[in-house]
Amino acid sequence: MNWQYFKELLHSEMVSGLVTSALARVILAALLGGVIGLEREFKHRAAGLRTNMFICIGAALFTLLSAELAGVPSDAARIAAQIIPGIGFIGAGSILHNRGLTTGLTSAATLFVVASVGMAAGGGLYVTATFATGLVLLVQFLLGHLEETFNLKLLVSSYEVTGASLDEISNEVNRILEAHRQLMQNVGSGNTGQHIRLQFDVEGSNREQKEMLRQLQASTVLRSAVSLGRVERE
């Protein structure tokens, strides 16, 4: 094994700036993918920090390799072109269907965009990759907030109520929810020896959720009623 050959090869790459440029692109891809991944992680998505970082780094590397390993200019995008169907396969795995509800569409779309950010970083389009990342974060935070504020999106919230008996609690909760044309979902109950606890999820807009909680807390049948928070759904 000729170590001198590898030493000279590495030296020539360093001198030409190829290694420095490639490392800068991969590092940028990792940072941008990580920023988007943090937002997904804060919302407890399955595709979180590491997933988004790996996809962004991988897309950047494949883009770099596609350009460097191409024998002729017409082949420069051949490897990079396979990123799109590959990400489509991963995105399809993040979409779940349960009882007529489809979840994970936003996560799948985010993975698709993260791959494109990685490709932009790998292709040396630093400003474009950074701008796209900022745009993704703006959409995730701002539009999500606007959807809730203007009641454009149905939300799922969890509640816990207590009372003397399970039948008494269930009848009262169903009476309140009937006015909103809603039903309890994912119902669970427990007996503490002092009272009965009933936990359930309810779907509705932000305004409806506030009104249902107010009515639950105002009920004279229920001993207590609290909101356990939002059940994140996409």
Backbone as a ProteinNet text record, in pm:
[ID]
protein_1_A
[PRIMARY]
MNWQYFKELLHSEMVSGLVTSALARVILAALLGGVIGLEREFKHRAAGLRTNMFICIGAALFTLLSAELAGVPSDAARIAAQIIPGIGFIGAGSILHNRGLTTGLTSAATLFVVASVGMAAGGGLYVTATFATGLVLLVQFLLGHLEETFNLKLLVSSYEVTGASLDEISNEVNRILEAHRQLMQNVGSGNTGQHIRLQFDVEGSNREQKEMLRQLQASTVLRSAVSLGRVERE
[TERTIARY]
85.4	0	89.7	68.7	151.3	90.3	139.7	86.8	124.4	234.2	276.7	175.3	118.7	19.7	-105.5	-151.1	-269.1	-239.5	-117.9	-80.3	-80.2	-25.5	-22	-162.3	-247.4	-384.5	-461.5	-445.8	-513.3	-463	-332.2	-273.5	-326.7	-338.9	-388.2	-532.9	-613.2	-753	-763.8	-679	-682.3	-639.3	-537.7	-488.1	-593.6	-663.3	-764.5	-889.5	-903.2	-1019.3	-1140.3	-1126.1	-1239	-1290.2	-1196.7	-1236.5	-1301.8	-1241.6	-1296.1	-1436.5	-1457.3	-1589	-1691.7	-1651.6	-1743.2	-1782.1	-1682.4	-1710.8	-1804	-1783.1	-1867.1	-2011.6	-2030.3	-2165.4	-2234.4	-2159.9	-2218.3	-2252.5	-2163.8	-2189.3	-2311.5	-2323	-2440.7	-2568	-2562.4	-2679	-2717.5	-2617.6	-2644.8	-2710.9	-2662.1	-2717.8	-2861.7	-2885.7	-3019.7	-3118.8	-3075.1	-3162.3	-3190.6	-3090.5	-3107.8	-3205.3	-3202.3	-3294.6	-3439.3	-3463.5	-3599	-3635.4	-3539.6	-3564	-3598.3	-3539.2	-3571	-3717.8	-3768.4	-3910	-3998.1	-3960.5	-4037.3	-4023.7	-3905	-3880	-3962.8	-3973.6	-4051.7	-4199.3	-4245.7	-4385.3	-4401.3	-4295	-4297.4	-4334.4	-4278.2	-4301.2	-4204.2	-4248.1	-4160.4	-4037.3	-4055.7	-3943.6	-3891.5	-3798.6	-3751.8	-3614.5	-3533	-3403.2	-3311	-3284.4	-3187.9	-3234.5	-3363.3	-3415.1	-3395.5	-3433.5	-3421	-3274.5	-3189.4	-3046.9	-2987.2	-3017.6	-2962.5	-3008.7	-3135.8	-3188.1	-3122.1	-3105.1	-3043.1	-2895.9	-2824.2	-2683.8	-2673.2	-2759.3	-2755	-2783.3	-2882	-2913.6	-2797.2	-2730.4	-2614.3	-2499.2	-2475.3	-2367.7	-2394.2	-2517.7	-2551.2	-2538.5	-2573	-2558.2	-2411.2	-2327.8	-2183.8	-2126.2	-2161.4	-2109.6	-2156.2	-2279.1	-2332	-2249.3	-2209	-2129.1	-1985.3	-1927.8	-1786.8	-1760.8	-1856.7	-1835.1	-1885.8	-1947.5	-2001.1	-1888.2	-1901.8	-1799.4	-1809.4	-1932.4	-1957.6	-2056.8	-2058.7	-2149.1	-2295.5	-2337	-2478.1	-2517.5	-2419.2	-2447.2	-2440.1	-2417.6	-2390.4	-2507.1	-2627.9	-2744.3	-2807.5	-2741.5	-2804.8	-2823.1	-2720.2	-2731.9	-2827.9	-2814.3	-2899.4	-3045.9	-3074.3	-3213.4	-3284.4	-3207.5	-3269	-3306.6	-3269.5	-3305.3	-3456.6	-3520.5	-3664	-3747.7	-3731.4	-3810.5	-3772.6	-3645.6	-3604.3	-3673.5	-3682.6	-3750.8	-3901.1	-3954.2	-4096	-4127	-4035	-4053.3	-4051.9	-3957.6	-3949.6	-4071.8	-4113.1	-4228.7	-4355.8	-4370.9	-4489.8	-4496.1	-4380	-4377.2	-4418	-4414.9	-4452.1	-4600.2	-4672.5	-4815.7	-4893.4	-4980.4	-5057.4	-5205.8	-5275.9	-5421.3	-5483.2	-5570.5	-5631.5	-5774.6	-5870.5	-6011.6	-6056.2	-6015.4	-6057	-5976.7	-5883.8	-5802.6	-5664.8	-5615.1	-5482.1	-5390.4	-5280.1	-5184.6	-5045.8	-4961.2	-4824	-4799.1	-4900.6	-4882.4	-4782.4	-4791.6	-4698.7	-4556.8	-4539.6	-4406	-4347.9	-4430.8	-4384.5	-4345	-4425.3	-4393.7	-4266.5	-4249	-4128.4	-4003.6	-4009.7	-3896.1	-3861.3	-3964	-3942.9	-3869.1	-3912.3	-3848.5	-3707.6	-3688.3	-3555.2	-3456.4	-3500.9	-3413.2	-3373.4	-3467.3	-3434.7	-3338.9	-3352.4	-3258	-3118.1	-3108.6	-2979.7	-2920.2	-3004.1	-2954.9	-2903.5	-2974.6	-2930.6	-2796.8	-2783.8	-2656.7	-2545.8	-2574	-2473.1	-2432.9	-2525.2	-2495.3	-2430	-2404.8	-2338.4	-2431.9	-2563.5	-2660.2	-2691.1	-2593.1	-2602	-2718.2	-2732.3	-2837.9	-2975.5	-2989.5	-3117.7	-3154.7	-3057.9	-3083	-3122.1	-3051.8	-3081.8	-3218	-3247.8	-3377.3	-3491.8	-3475.1	-3578.9	-3602	-3495.3	-3509.3	-3588.6	-3556.4	-3630.6	-3777.7	-3803.1	-3940.9	-4018.9	-3953.4	-4017.8	-4055.2	-3962.9	-3989.8	-4101.3	-4102.9	-4208.2	-4345.2	-4351.8	-4478.8	-4523.1	-4428.3	-4463	-4514.9	-4447.5	-4484.6	-4599.2	-4584.1	-4681.2	-4814.7	-4813.2	-4939	-5010.8	-4933.1	-4995.5	-5068.5	-5006.9	-5070.8	-5194.8	-5188.4	-5303.1	-5419	-5388.4	-5493	-5571.2	-5501	-5568.1	-5644.6	-5582.1	-5643	-5774.6	-5776.5	-5896.2	-5982.7	-5956.4	-6038.7	-6050.4	-5938.9	-5938	-5906.3	-5862.5	-5816.4	-5881.8	-5925	-5980.1	-5866.8	-5881.5	-5780.3	-5834.7	-5745.5	-5783.6	-5719.7	-5802.8	-5753.7	-5797	-5716.3	-5746.5	-5801.2	-5897.2	-5957.7	-5964.5	-5966.5	-5988.9	-6096	-6199.1	-6306.4	-6320.7	-6371.7	-6393.1	-6537	-6585.6	-6721.4	-6746.5	-6873.3	-6908.8	-6915.7	-6967	-6981.6	-6952.2	-6914.8	-6878.6	-6998.3	-7113.9	-7233.2	-7273.4	-7265.2	-7301.3	-7209	-7078.6	-6981.1	-7003.1	-7016	-7031.7	-7156.2	-7264.7	-7389	-7375	-7306.5	-7290	-7198.6	-7088.2	-6995.5	-7063.5	-7134.2	-7204.2	-7310.8	-7375	-7475	-7411.7	-7295.1	-7225.5	-7173.3	-7117.5	-7060.2	-7167	-7286.9	-7393.2	-7426.7	-7419.9	-7449.7	-7347.8	-7228.9	-7123.2	-7109.8	-7199.4	-7198.8	-7064.4	-7014	-6886.8	-6905.1	-6812	-6812.9	-6677.7	-6678.2	-6553.3	-6473.6	-6340	-6249.9	-6142.9	-6090.5	-5982.4	-6015.8	-6129.6	-6179.8	-6110.2	-6072.7	-6014.3	-6064.7	-6081.7	-6134.4	-6059.7	-6068.5	-6003.3	-6071.9	-6064.6	-6126.3	-6016	-6013.9	-5910.7	-5953.8	-6077.7	-6129.2	-6205.1	-6173.4	-6242.4	-6335.6	-6295.7	-6379.9	-6341.4	-6418.7	-6393	-6327.1	-6218.9	-6151	-6184.2	-6216.8	-6246.5	-6162.7	-6082.9	-6001.3	-6050.7	-6049.8	-6099.3	-6045.9	-6052.1	-6012.8	-6136.9	-6130.8	-6241.1	-6185.2	-6250.8	-6209.3	-6294.2	-6231.2	-6304.6	-6209.2	-6263.1	-6180.6	-6133	-6043.6	-5990.3	-6101.6	-6196	-6308	-6397.4	-6423.1	-6507.3	-6441.7	-6310.1	-6239.9	-6251.3	-6236.9	-6247.3	-6388.4	-6489	-6626.2	-6661.3	-6614.4	-6640.5	-6574.9	-6452.3	-6385.2	-6460.1	-6508.8	-6584.7	-6710.6	-6780.5	-6903.5	-6874.1	-6765.3	-6727.6	-6695.6	-6623.2	-6586.5	-6705.7	-6807.5	-6925.7	-7028.3	-7009.8	-7106.5	-7112.7	-7234.9	-7253.6	-7245.4	-7248.5	-7238.2	-7092.9	-7005.5	-6863.6	-6794.1	-6708.9	-6634.3	-6520.7	-6458.5	-6349.8	-6338.3	-6281.6	-6259.3	-6137.8	-6039.9	-5916.8	-5879.2	-5808.6	-5755.4	-5614.7	-5588.7	-5456.3	-5365	-5415.1	-5330.8	-5374.1	-5300.9	-5330.3	-5274.8	-5353.7	-5305.5	-5263	-5130.3	-5080.5	-5115.9	-5175	-5212.8	-5188.2	-5149.2	-5118.6	-5220.2
-118.7	0	124.7	211.4	330.1	445.9	467	574.4	711.8	717.9	844.5	893.6	797.2	831.9	894.9	831.5	884.7	1020.7	1035.9	1162.9	1274.3	1243.8	1343.1	1372.9	1267.5	1287	1377	1352.7	1434.7	1578	1591.7	1725.7	1802.5	1733.3	1799.8	1843.5	1760.6	1797.4	1916.1	1917.9	2028.1	2157.7	2147.8	2266.2	2320.3	2227.1	2269.8	2326.2	2304.8	2355.2	2265.1	2149.9	2058.5	2005.9	1961.9	1906.4	2013.5	2132.7	2241.3	2277.7	2287.7	2322.4	2214.6	2088.1	1977.2	1972.3	1989.5	1988	2101.9	2219.2	2334.6	2307.5	2242.1	2212.7	2109.2	2007.9	1903.9	1960.4	2043.2	2104.2	2194.8	2273.2	2360.2	2276.1	2166.7	2078.2	2022.9	1984	1931.6	2037.6	2160.9	2268.4	2300.9	2312.8	2347.5	2234.4	2111.2	1998.1	1987.4	2021	2016.8	2121.3	2239.2	2346.2	2304.3	2250.1	2203.1	2084.5	1997.1	1881.1	1917.9	2025.3	2069.5	2109.6	2177.5	2215.8	2092.8	1989.9	1864.3	1791.8	1802.3	1735.8	1800.2	1932.6	2003	1963.9	1926.1	1884.7	1733.9	1667	1522.2	1440.1	1477.4	1401.2	1284.3	1177.5	1060.9	1096.9	1177.5	1225.2	1353.3	1338	1452	1501.1	1534.4	1597.4	1510.8	1388.8	1303.2	1265.6	1235.8	1196.6	1307.9	1429.8	1542	1575.1	1563.6	1589.4	1486.9	1359.2	1253.5	1268.3	1301.3	1317.1	1435.4	1544.7	1663.8	1637.8	1572.6	1538.5	1440.7	1338.7	1240.4	1301.2	1390.4	1455.8	1541.2	1609.6	1691.3	1604	1492.4	1403.1	1340.8	1295.8	1237.5	1339.5	1464.9	1570.1	1594.5	1597.2	1613.3	1496.5	1374.8	1255.8	1248.8	1290.9	1286.8	1372.9	1489.8	1580.2	1532.2	1478	1439.9	1308.2	1215.3	1083.7	1071.9	1176.7	1170.6	1160.8	1066.5	1051.1	1158	1193.2	1297.2	1396.4	1519.5	1620.3	1579.1	1500.6	1460.9	1366.6	1304.9	1213.4	1280.9	1412.3	1482.3	1476	1463.6	1464.3	1325.9	1223.3	1091	1035.7	1044.6	995	1081.7	1213.4	1305.5	1287.7	1248.1	1231.6	1120.7	1026.5	915.6	953.6	1074.3	1119	1132.8	1184.7	1213.7	1087.5	981	859.7	797.3	811.6	757.6	828	960.4	1036.7	1008.8	986.5	952	824	727.9	600.8	622.5	705.6	734.1	812.6	910.4	991.8	909.5	812.5	727.2	648.3	613.3	539.2	622.2	754.7	841.3	876.7	834.7	863.3	745.5	773.5	669.2	688.8	577.4	579.9	504.4	571.4	509	558.2	467.1	498	612.7	609.1	711.6	839.7	851.2	971.2	947.9	1047.1	1039.3	1135.7	1085.5	1169.7	1151.6	1249.4	1240.5	1307	1370.2	1433.3	1549.2	1627.5	1739.9	1690.6	1583.7	1527.2	1475.9	1409.1	1358.4	1472.7	1578.3	1694.3	1763.9	1768	1830	1753	1620.7	1539	1565.8	1583.4	1611.6	1744.3	1845	1976.7	1972.8	1899.6	1889.2	1827.4	1728	1667.6	1770.2	1855	1957.5	2061.6	2090.6	2182.5	2121.7	1991.7	1923.9	1925.1	1905.9	1910.2	2049.6	2153.1	2290.3	2318.6	2273.3	2292.1	2213.5	2090.3	2009.2	2065.4	2137	2198.8	2334.7	2379.3	2509	2628.1	2603.6	2714	2749.1	2810	2835.5	2927.6	3036.4	3133.5	3070.6	2997.2	2931.5	2831.5	2750.4	2650.7	2717.4	2824.7	2895.5	2963.1	3025.7	3092.2	2991.3	2875.9	2772.1	2722.2	2708	2665.6	2767.6	2893.5	2998.7	3000.2	2975.4	2973.2	2856.6	2740.8	2624	2654.1	2713.1	2745.3	2848.3	2944.7	3046.6	2983.2	2892.5	2824	2739.5	2666.1	2576.6	2653.4	2762.2	2835.5	2933.9	3017.9	3125.4	3073.1	2990.3	2941.4	2848.8	2769.4	2684.6	2767	2877.6	2966.2	3032.2	3073.8	3138.5	3040.2	2914.7	2813.6	2797.8	2801.4	2788.8	2916.3	3031.5	3158.5	3181.8	3150.9	3174.5	3049.7	2948.5	2827.1	2760.7	2755.1	2694.8	2546.3	2498.7	2361	2292	2168	2090.6	2039.4	2059.4	2018.5	1903.3	1826	1718.8	1747.8	1760.7	1788	1676.9	1654.7	1554	1620.9	1555.3	1608.6	1498.8	1541.3	1449.4	1508.4	1428	1470.6	1367.4	1409.2	1318.2	1331.2	1223.2	1223.6	1104.4	1089.8	984.1	847.2	838.9	710.3	726.1	615.9	620	654.7	596.2	624.9	771	824.5	964.1	1058.3	1029	1112.6	1103.8	982.2	962.1	1032	1020	1084.7	1236.1	1291.7	1436.5	1485.5	1416.3	1456.2	1444.3	1335.3	1317.8	1424.7	1467.2	1573.1	1703.9	1734.2	1857.6	1849.1	1734.7	1720.6	1713.3	1669.1	1656.8	1790.4	1896.5	2029.6	2073	2015.2	2047.7	1940.6	1842.8	1731.6	1657.7	1634.9	1566	1443	1348.8	1227.5	1210.3	1139.9	1109.3	1007.8	1028.7	936.5	889	769.1	714.3	726	672.7	686.5	587.4	637.4	553.2	596.9	502.2	537.3	461.3	512.7	448.8	487.8	396.7	420.3	441.8	559.5	591	551.2	506.7	478.3	595.3	716.2	837.1	891.5	872.1	915.7	838.1	857.6	795.1	898.2	858.5	945.7	897.4	990.6	959.6	1049.4	988	1064	1034.4	1137.7	1120.7	1232.9	1208.8	1309.3	1360	1486.5	1547.7	1629.1	1620.6	1697.1	1822.5	1931.6	2056.3	2171.2	2283.1	2401.4	2459.2	2554.9	2617.5	2682	2748.9	2811	2706.3	2598.1	2492	2424	2405.4	2342.1	2427.5	2556.9	2646	2643.3	2640.3	2639.5	2507.7	2396.3	2266.4	2256.9	2307.9	2306	2392.5	2507.6	2596.3	2526	2455.9	2387.1	2268.1	2197.4	2085.8	2135.2	2246.9	2301.5	2362.5	2406	2466.8	2363.1	2238	2133.3	2107.8	2091.4	2060.8	1910.7	1830.4	1685	1641.7	1705.9	1671.1	1740.7	1666.8	1724.4	1813.9	1774.2	1854.8	1824	1917.3	1899.6	1981.8	1915.8	1984.8	1941.9	2029.1	1996.4	1940.1	1827	1764	1806.9	1895	1944.5	1894.7	1939.7	1909.7	1775.1	1702.2	1581.1	1621.5	1628.8	1679.3	1583.3	1639.8	1561.8	1645.5	1580.9	1654.8	1621.2
0	0	0	-96.4	-113.2	-34.5	89.5	172.1	116.9	48	-9.5	-113.6	-186.1	-289.6	-224.4	-115.6	-48	15.4	64.9	125.3	21.3	-95.5	-203.6	-254.7	-261.2	-307.4	-212	-82.2	17.4	13.2	-3.8	-10.9	-131.5	-244.2	-365.4	-349.1	-279.8	-257	-163.1	-60.2	34	-33.1	-114.8	-184.9	-280.7	-347.4	-444.5	-377.9	-247.8	-175.6	-184.6	-247.9	-265.2	-132.2	-45.3	83.9	170.2	174.4	255.9	212.5	81.4	28.9	60.5	44.6	71.3	218.9	306.7	450.5	489.8	431.9	462.5	422.1	308.1	261	349.6	390	476.3	613.4	667.3	798.4	793	685.1	669.3	662.1	587.8	576.9	713.3	792.5	926.5	1014.6	1007.4	1089.1	1048.1	919.3	872.2	899.3	874.1	905.2	1054.1	1135.5	1279.1	1329.9	1269.6	1310.5	1284	1165.6	1133.7	1222	1246.3	1330.2	1473	1524.1	1660.1	1673.1	1570.3	1572.7	1575.9	1499.1	1498	1632	1691.7	1819.9	1931.1	1928.6	2029.9	2023.8	1905.8	1889.7	1901.3	1945.2	1973.3	1850.3	1736.5	1614.9	1608	1540.6	1524.6	1442.9	1339.2	1258.3	1321.8	1415.3	1491.7	1450.2	1549.8	1527	1442.5	1488.5	1418.7	1279	1266.1	1134.7	1032.7	1068.5	975.9	947.5	1049.3	1028.4	932.4	953.8	869.1	725.2	706.5	570.6	501.3	574	514.4	481	572.6	547.5	431.1	430.3	323.2	187.9	180.7	53.5	5.4	99.4	62.5	11.2	79.3	37.6	-99.4	-121.4	-250.3	-362.6	-332	-432.6	-464.1	-360	-379.8	-458.5	-420.4	-487.2	-632	-654.7	-790.3	-884.3	-833.6	-916.5	-931.1	-821.4	-822.8	-895.1	-890.6	-949.9	-1092.6	-1140.7	-1276.8	-1379.1	-1468.3	-1572.2	-1678.3	-1711.2	-1811.7	-1751.5	-1800.9	-1742.6	-1741.3	-1840.7	-1846.5	-1733.3	-1667.3	-1556.4	-1420.6	-1418.9	-1293.1	-1195	-1244.5	-1156.3	-1141.9	-1193.1	-1193.8	-1052.4	-967.9	-830.7	-750.5	-763.1	-687.7	-723.2	-845.8	-888.6	-812.7	-758.2	-684.7	-542.1	-499.7	-365.2	-353.2	-456	-449.8	-426.4	-507.4	-476.3	-342.4	-303.3	-173.4	-58.7	-64.9	38.8	35.6	-83.4	-93.9	-19	-24.7	46	197.5	244.6	388.6	434.8	353.4	389.3	398.6	308.2	312.4	442.4	497	623.3	742.4	729.4	841.9	841.2	736.5	727.5	784.1	878.6	946.2	920.4	908.6	892.6	1009.8	1083	1199.8	1215.7	1204.1	1222.2	1133.6	1009.5	914.8	921.2	1017	1031.4	970.7	901.3	841.3	914.5	967.8	1038.5	979.1	999.7	952.2	819.5	759.8	629.3	637.2	744.9	759.8	780.7	857.4	877.7	746.8	666.6	537.6	445.3	443.8	360.4	409.6	542.9	598.4	557.9	561.3	519.2	372.8	290.7	149.1	130.9	208.3	198.4	256	366.4	427.2	328.4	252.6	152	46.2	7.5	-91.8	-34.1	95.3	161.6	159.4	188.5	183.4	44	-57.7	-195.5	-231	-185.5	-212	-143.8	-18.3	52.9	-14.7	-54.7	-122.8	-257.2	-321	-449.3	-438.5	-315.6	-296.7	-296.7	-293.2	-290.4	-144.3	-79.2	64.1	101.2	27.5	58.6	36.8	-71.1	-100.2	7.9	50.9	155.1	286.6	322.2	447.1	441	327.6	311.8	319.2	254.9	257.9	399.5	477.4	617.1	697.2	680.2	749.5	710.1	581.9	533.7	594.6	605.2	666.6	811.5	886.7	1027.6	1040.4	949.6	951.2	929.1	833.2	804.5	923.4	982.6	1093.3	1214.8	1250.2	1370.4	1346	1242.7	1221.8	1172.5	1067.1	1012.8	1110.6	1186.1	1286.3	1390.4	1431.4	1529.5	1471	1345.7	1281.6	1265.9	1235.5	1221.9	1351.2	1463.2	1593	1628.2	1603.4	1640.6	1567.9	1439	1358.8	1343.2	1426.6	1429.7	1292.5	1220.7	1088.3	1093	1207.9	1218.5	1337.9	1317.2	1426.9	1514.9	1645.2	1741.7	1825.3	1882.6	1973.6	2109	2210.5	2346	2440.5	2543.8	2645.4	2770.8	2834	2955.1	3060.7	3186.2	3297.3	3387	3415.3	3504.4	3615.1	3726	3839.7	3887.8	3950.5	4002.7	4091	4129.2	4223.5	4157.7	4035	3966.7	3819.1	3756.3	3615	3527.8	3557.5	3477.9	3490	3610.9	3634	3557.7	3560.5	3489.8	3339.2	3287.8	3144.4	3091.6	3162	3119.1	3114.8	3214.7	3219.4	3107.6	3085.7	2979.6	2843.6	2821.8	2693.7	2673.1	2782	2771.2	2724.3	2779.2	2741.7	2598.7	2562.5	2428.9	2319.5	2357.8	2258	2194.2	2272.6	2219.4	2114.7	2122	2025.3	1916.4	1920.6	1825.5	1826.3	1945.1	1962	2050	2037.5	2117.8	2185.2	2298	2366.6	2285.6	2278.8	2210.9	2309	2284.9	2369.2	2518	2554.6	2691.3	2784.8	2902.8	3006.4	3142.3	3233.4	3365.5	3473.5	3595.9	3709.7	3839	3935.6	4067.2	4170.3	4231.7	4330.6	4472.4	4488.7	4621.5	4678.9	4634.2	4678.8	4571.3	4446.4	4335.8	4209.6	4104.3	3974.5	3882.9	3820	3722.5	3582.2	3495.3	3354.9	3265.8	3180.3	3085.2	2944.4	2859.9	2722.7	2634.5	2504.4	2405.1	2334.2	2292.6	2218.8	2103.9	1990.9	1873.1	1860.9	1818.1	1800	1773.4	1730.9	1707	1840.1	1833.2	1954.5	2036.2	1969.4	2039.2	2104.9	2033.4	2088.9	2208.4	2201.7	2313.3	2439.2	2425.3	2541.4	2599.5	2511.9	2559	2626.8	2572.5	2635.3	2772	2784.9	2914.7	3015.1	2970.2	3060.4	3111	3023.2	3062.5	3153.8	3128.6	3215.7	3357.2	3364.4	3495.4	3567.9	3492.2	3554.1	3596.7	3557.9	3589.4	3740.1	3790.6	3931.9	3959.5	3854.4	3869.1	3883.6	3810.2	3811.3	3928.1	3997.2	4107.9	4059.3	3948.7	3891.6	3743.5	3669.7	3525.8	3486.8	3429.8	3389.1	3248.1	3179.5	3047.7	3064.9	3000.3	3008	2893.9	2809.8	2702.2	2565.7	2468.1	2328.7	2287.3	2211.3	2146.7	2006.8	1985.4	1858.6	1745.8	1642	1525.5	1403	1295	1173.1	1065.9
[MASK]
++++++++++++++++++++++++++++++++++++++++++++++++++++++++++++++++++++++++++++++++++++++++++++++++++++++++++++++++++++++++++++++++++++++++++++++++++++++++++++++++++++++++++++++++++++++++++++++++++++++++++++++++++++++++++++++++++++++++++

